[in-house]
């Protein structure tokens, strides 16, 4: 019986349908028993002999690929592929495929939710009342705020359209901007540094640098308004976490919302601060979007293996 490694620990939680799809095709499913992102060695141990991987964000390096001699397909649940050595996989004849449309709406809506939560200090109000403190938080309106979006791919575009829908001015930066789309949706394309220095809310939607260096570091944070809010639901490491901690602790910027971290699970110093919202990499964790991605990833894998 052919084996499939299913690495996302939450796979099948919304519905058993994607699991049943694999079982009906006669595959033996090897699940992630750790409840977190797998390490290289764990992927090798669990995945040995597998013909396919339903992949999350675990490292699928040349070392891993060399230790999975039967591997035919890596099917990513999600968009980002920076955890996969795609070129090496191709050299080995392994099909690598993702689900680019699946998480778009989920991540975009979380971005909007994070923005409102930051501005109206909803987590702080909730925490206070649960601790028997009747403290009325003074927040800010989203009305009149300029939204700066770094990265205008599928998700960045949808975020821009949602903010335009509630009447905000939206400016954006992309290495290869879609000017036709920008003109259609009244989004102004601007240089990176101007977006950083002029925007009231900065939302990041990029895969990050190839060398894993931070895109938003000390220099960029110092350019931001003191009243600015920074949101990252893209990739861990895109923001220098130590510089962000310093800026938030010393009120160099007003607040931040972070869903992705350099090391996950994250229990670092940002947890000590009141002016940051931290979530455990839940950008795609809306039941409708998550199920769609899982079904699509299974369909992709079955099709690839049966070629």
C-alpha positions in Angstrom: 0.0 0.0 0.0 1.4 3.4 -1.0 2.0 5.8 2.0 1.3 9.5 2.1 2.8 11.7 4.8 0.3 14.4 6.0 2.4 16.9 7.8 0.0 19.7 8.9 -1.1 18.7 12.4 -4.5 20.2 11.9 -5.3 18.5 8.6 -8.8 17.1 8.5 -10.0 18.9 11.6 -12.7 20.9 9.8 -14.0 17.9 7.8 -12.8 14.3 7.3 -13.5 14.7 3.5 -9.8 15.2 2.4 -8.7 12.2 4.5 -11.5 10.1 3.0 -10.3 11.1 -0.5 -6.9 9.6 0.2 -8.3 6.5 1.9 -10.7 5.8 -1.0 -7.7 5.8 -3.4 -6.0 3.2 -1.2 -3.3 5.3 0.4 -2.0 4.7 3.9 -1.9 8.0 5.8 1.1 8.8 8.0 0.0 11.7 10.3 2.1 14.2 12.2 1.9 13.1 15.8 3.6 16.1 17.3 1.0 18.9 17.0 3.5 21.3 15.5 5.8 22.0 12.6 8.0 18.9 11.8 11.8 19.1 11.8 14.0 17.8 9.0 14.7 14.6 10.9 11.1 14.1 11.8 10.0 14.4 8.2 12.7 11.9 7.2 11.6 9.4 10.0 7.9 9.7 9.3 8.1 10.1 5.5 10.5 7.2 4.6 8.9 5.1 1.9 6.1 7.6 1.2 5.2 8.4 -2.4 3.7 11.8 -1.5 3.6 14.6 1.1 0.6 16.7 1.9 2.9 19.5 3.1 2.8 22.4 5.5 5.7 24.6 6.4 8.2 22.0 7.5 11.6 22.0 5.8 11.6 19.9 2.7 15.3 20.3 1.9 17.6 18.3 -0.4 18.5 16.2 2.7 14.9 15.3 3.3 14.3 14.6 -0.4 17.4 12.4 -0.6 16.0 10.3 2.3 12.6 9.8 0.6 13.6 7.7 -2.4 9.9 6.8 -3.3 8.7 10.4 -3.3 6.8 11.5 -6.4 4.8 14.6 -5.3 5.0 17.4 -2.7 1.5 18.9 -2.5 1.5 22.1 -0.3 -1.6 23.1 1.6 -1.2 26.9 1.1 0.7 29.3 -1.0 4.3 29.7 0.2 6.9 27.4 -1.1 10.0 28.9 0.5 10.3 25.8 2.8 10.7 23.5 -0.3 13.9 23.1 -2.3 11.9 23.3 -5.5 14.8 23.1 -7.9 16.3 20.0 -6.2 12.9 18.4 -6.2 12.5 19.0 -9.9 15.9 17.5 -10.5 14.7 14.4 -8.8 11.6 14.3 -10.9 9.3 15.2 -8.0 6.2 17.2 -8.8 5.8 20.2 -6.5 2.4 22.0 -6.4 0.5 24.4 -4.1 -3.0 25.8 -3.6 -2.5 29.5 -4.5 -6.1 30.6 -4.2 -7.2 28.7 -1.1 -6.0 31.0 1.7 -6.6 34.3 0.0 -9.9 35.3 1.5 -9.0 33.9 4.9 -5.8 35.8 5.2 -7.3 39.0 3.9 -10.2 38.9 6.3 -7.8 38.2 9.2 -5.8 41.3 8.2 -9.0 43.4 8.4 -9.9 41.8 11.8 -6.4 42.5 13.1 -6.6 46.2 12.0 -9.9 46.8 13.8 -8.6 44.9 16.9 -5.5 47.1 17.0 -7.3 50.3 16.5 -10.1 49.7 19.0 -8.0 47.8 21.5 -10.4 44.9 21.6 -8.0 42.3 23.1 -7.1 44.7 25.9 -10.7 45.4 26.7 -11.6 41.7 26.6 -8.6 40.8 28.9 -9.4 43.6 31.4 -13.1 42.6 31.8 -12.2 38.9 32.2 -9.8 40.0 35.0 -12.7 41.8 36.7 -11.5 45.3 35.6 -14.0 47.7 34.1 -11.5 49.7 31.9 -12.8 51.6 28.9 -10.1 51.5 26.2 -9.7 54.6 24.1 -8.9 53.5 20.5 -8.8 55.0 17.1 -11.1 55.2 14.1 -10.1 53.5 10.8 -11.8 56.5 9.0 -9.2 58.7 7.4 -6.3 56.4 7.8 -3.9 55.7 4.9 -3.4 52.0 4.4 0.0 50.9 3.0 0.3 47.4 1.6 3.7 45.8 1.0 3.1 43.1 -1.7 0.3 43.2 -4.1 -0.2 39.5 -5.0 -3.5 37.7 -4.6 -3.8 38.4 -0.9 -2.4 41.9 -1.0 -4.9 42.8 -3.7 -7.8 41.5 -1.8 -6.7 43.3 1.3 -6.5 46.5 -0.7 -10.0 46.0 -2.2 -11.5 45.3 1.3 -10.0 48.5 2.7 -11.1 50.5 -0.4 -14.6 49.1 0.2 -14.7 50.8 3.6 -13.5 54.1 2.2 -9.8 54.1 3.1 -7.0 55.6 0.9 -4.8 52.6 -0.1 -1.2 52.8 -1.4 0.8 49.8 -2.3 4.3 48.6 -3.3 5.1 45.5 -5.4 8.3 44.6 -7.3 6.1 44.0 -10.3 3.0 46.1 -9.8 -0.2 45.4 -11.7 -0.9 48.9 -12.8 -4.1 48.0 -14.6 -5.5 46.5 -11.5 -4.3 49.4 -9.3 -5.9 52.0 -11.6 -9.2 50.0 -11.7 -9.3 49.8 -7.9 -8.0 53.3 -7.1 -4.9 52.0 -5.4 -1.8 54.3 -5.7 1.5 52.5 -6.4 4.3 54.1 -4.4 7.9 53.5 -3.6 8.6 51.2 -0.6 10.2 53.9 1.6 7.3 56.3 1.1 4.7 53.7 2.1 6.7 53.0 5.2 7.1 56.6 6.2 3.6 57.9 5.2 1.1 55.2 6.0 -0.9 54.9 9.2 -1.4 51.2 8.9 1.2 49.0 7.1 0.2 45.5 6.1 2.8 43.1 4.8 2.0 40.4 2.2 5.3 39.3 0.7 7.3 36.0 0.8 10.3 37.7 2.2 14.0 37.8 1.1 15.6 34.7 -0.3 18.5 35.0 2.2 15.9 35.1 5.1 17.0 38.6 6.1 14.3 41.0 7.5 12.5 43.3 5.1 11.4 45.5 8.0 14.3 46.2 10.3 15.5 49.0 12.5 16.0 51.4 9.6 12.4 50.9 8.3 10.8 51.0 11.7 12.5 54.3 12.5 11.0 55.7 9.3 7.4 54.9 10.5 5.1 57.4 12.1 4.9 57.1 15.9 1.2 56.6 15.4 1.6 53.8 12.9 0.4 50.2 13.2 2.3 47.3 11.6 0.6 44.0 10.6 2.4 40.9 9.4 0.4 37.9 8.3 2.9 36.8 5.6 6.1 35.1 6.7 8.0 34.8 9.9 11.3 36.7 9.7 10.0 39.4 7.4 10.1 41.7 10.4 13.1 41.8 12.7 11.4 40.7 15.9 14.0 42.2 18.3 13.8 45.6 16.6 10.0 45.4 16.7 10.1 44.6 20.4 12.3 47.6 21.0 10.1 49.9 19.0 6.8 48.7 20.7 8.3 48.8 24.2 9.6 52.3 23.7 6.5 53.6 21.8 8.4 54.3 18.6 5.3 52.9 16.8 1.8 52.6 18.3 1.1 48.9 17.8 1.5 45.7 15.8 -0.3 42.5 15.0 1.8 39.4 14.2 0.6 36.0 13.0 3.9 34.5 11.8 7.3 34.2 13.6 10.9 33.3 12.8 10.6 30.4 15.2 7.2 28.7 15.9 5.8 28.1 18.4 6.7 31.6 19.6 7.0 32.4 23.3 9.5 35.3 23.0 9.6 38.8 24.5 6.8 40.2 22.4 4.5 38.2 24.7 5.3 40.7 27.4 3.8 43.7 25.6 0.3 45.2 25.7 0.5 47.0 22.4 0.9 43.9 20.2 -1.6 41.2 19.1 -0.1 37.8 18.7 -1.8 34.9 17.0 -0.4 31.4 16.3 -0.1 31.3 12.5 -3.9 31.2 11.9 -4.0 33.2 8.6 -5.7 30.4 6.7 -7.6 29.0 9.7 -11.1 29.9 8.6 -13.1 26.6 8.2 -14.3 27.3 4.7 -11.0 28.3 3.3 -9.0 25.7 5.2 -11.3 22.8 3.9 -11.0 24.2 0.4 -7.2 24.1 0.5 -7.0 20.6 2.0 -9.4 19.2 -0.6 -7.4 20.9 -3.4 -4.1 19.7 -2.0 -5.3 16.1 -2.0 -6.7 16.4 -5.5 -3.4 17.8 -6.7 -1.5 15.0 -5.1 -3.7 12.2 -6.5 -3.6 13.7 -10.0 0.2 14.1 -9.9 0.9 10.6 -8.6 -1.4 9.1 -11.2 0.2 10.8 -14.2 
